[in-house]
């Protein structure tokens, strides 16, 4: 699937620093490519864990070795992503909310 976007002046990602040149299509494209690669790897790792019958906790551990932008700042968000993907990809959800659904508890 290929999409063309008019970028204009935008931030290049919620989980990282703003682009140094937010109107540079090359920099924006690179950031989007990194985000797509992160999502593809997360999907692959979670799908494999679900297929193997792993728990949400085991799945989060399996995703813990991934690299992603600003790891220290985004570790919590990464875990929530892994947990949410686990449920979305058919993993057996525990009784308590997991992933980004935990944030709705207030």
N, C-alpha and C positions, 0 to 999 in steps of 0.2 A: 504494500500500500504506500502510495506516495502522495504527499500533500504539499501544496505551496502556500505559504503564509506571507502576508505583508507584515513585516516585523515592526517597523517604525521604532519609536523610542520605548523600549520595554525593559523590564528587569529580566534577567536570564535565569530565573529559577528561585523558587521560594526557599529552598534549603541550601542556600549558598549566597555568596556575596553578589551584589549587583555586577553586571558586566562593566568592565572598565570603559568600554565604548558601547553603550547600549543601542546605538544605531548601526553598529557594524554587523552586517548580515553574516559574515564569516564567523565572528565570535558567537553570535546567537546560534548559528547552525551547529557549531561545535558543542555548545552547552546542551542543545537539544539532543544531539547524537549521544552525549554522555548519559543524559537522562533516559533515553530509549534503551541504551545498553544496560543500565542499572535495572530498568523494569524487565527487560528480557531475562537477565540473569536471575532476578528475584522470582520471576514466574517459573523458570526452569527448576530452580532449587526447591521451591514450594511444591510444584507439581510432582516432583520426584519423591518428596517427603510424604505427600498425601498418598501417592501410589504405594509407598512402602508401609502405609498404615501408622506413620509416626504421629505423635501428639502435637498439639500446638507449641508446647514448650520445646520439644525435640526439634521441631521445624525452625523455631526462632534460633536455636543453637546452630542448626545447619546453615542458616543464613548469616550467622555472626561473623564468618570469615570473609564476607564480601567486602570489597572496598567501595567507598562512595565519598562524595564530596563532603568535606568538613566533618569527618567521622566523630570527633569529640562532641561537636554541637548537635549532630543529627542521629546519634546512637538511639535515642528514645524513639524518634520518628521512624527510623529504620525498623526497629522492633515492632512498632505498631503496623507498619507496612507489611511485614512478614506475617504477623498474626491475622491481619485482615485478608491478605491473599490466601492464607490457609483456609479460612472459612469460605471465601469466594470460589476456591478451586475444589470444594467438596470435602474438606477435612471435617472430622467430627468435632463440632464446637462444644466446649464445656458449658456448664450451666451459666457461669458468669460471663459477662460480655468480654470480648477480646478485641484486640486491634483498636482501630479508631472508634469503635462503639464504646470503648471504655471512657472516651472523652465526653460522651453524652451523659454520663452519670452525674456530672456537676458536682 
